[in-house]
Amino acid sequence: MFEYMTVQEAAKKWELSERRIQKLCADSRINGVVHLSRVWLIPKDAEKPVDKRKK
């Protein structure tokens, strides 16, 4: 059984905004994400994506 966290939990864990997490999910930047209706479920063991905006 997989364990998931919400966008809010991921935002707190990775110190990012909820909107940024939603965008990463929509862009398939986080492995194993599940989209149910208006809810994103993120695996608890997912790695924080590398920020491509920084050099």
N, C-alpha and C positions, 0 to 999 in steps of 0.2 A: 504494500500500500504506500502510495506516495504522500508526502506531506507538503502542503503548499502554504505560502504566505500571501497576504493581500498587498496591493500597491502601497497602502499606507505603512505596512510593516517593512516592506522593502525600502521605502523612502527613508524611514528612520534608521534602518540597519546600514544602508549605504550612504547616508547623509546626502541625499539628492531630493529634489522636489517630487511631489506625487505626479505632476505633469510630465516631468522628465522620465520617470519610470514608465508611464503610460506610452510615451513616445518610443522608448526603447522596446517595449513589448510589441507595439504596432509595427516597428521596423524589423522585427525578428532578431534583435540583438541579444536577447536572453534565451538560452536554450531551455526547452521543456515547458515553455509558457502555454497555458490553456486559456482560451477566450470563451467565456460563457456569457451570452447576452451582453451586458454592459460591464462585466466583471472580468478582470485579469487575475489568473492564479499563477503564481510564480513558485517554482520548486524551492523549498527551504535551503537546499544545498547549492543553488545556482550561484555562479560567480558573478561579481559585479563587472559589467562590461567595461572595457577600456574606453576612455574618453578620447575620441578621435579629433576633438576640437583642440586639444592641447598638443604642443610640439615638444 
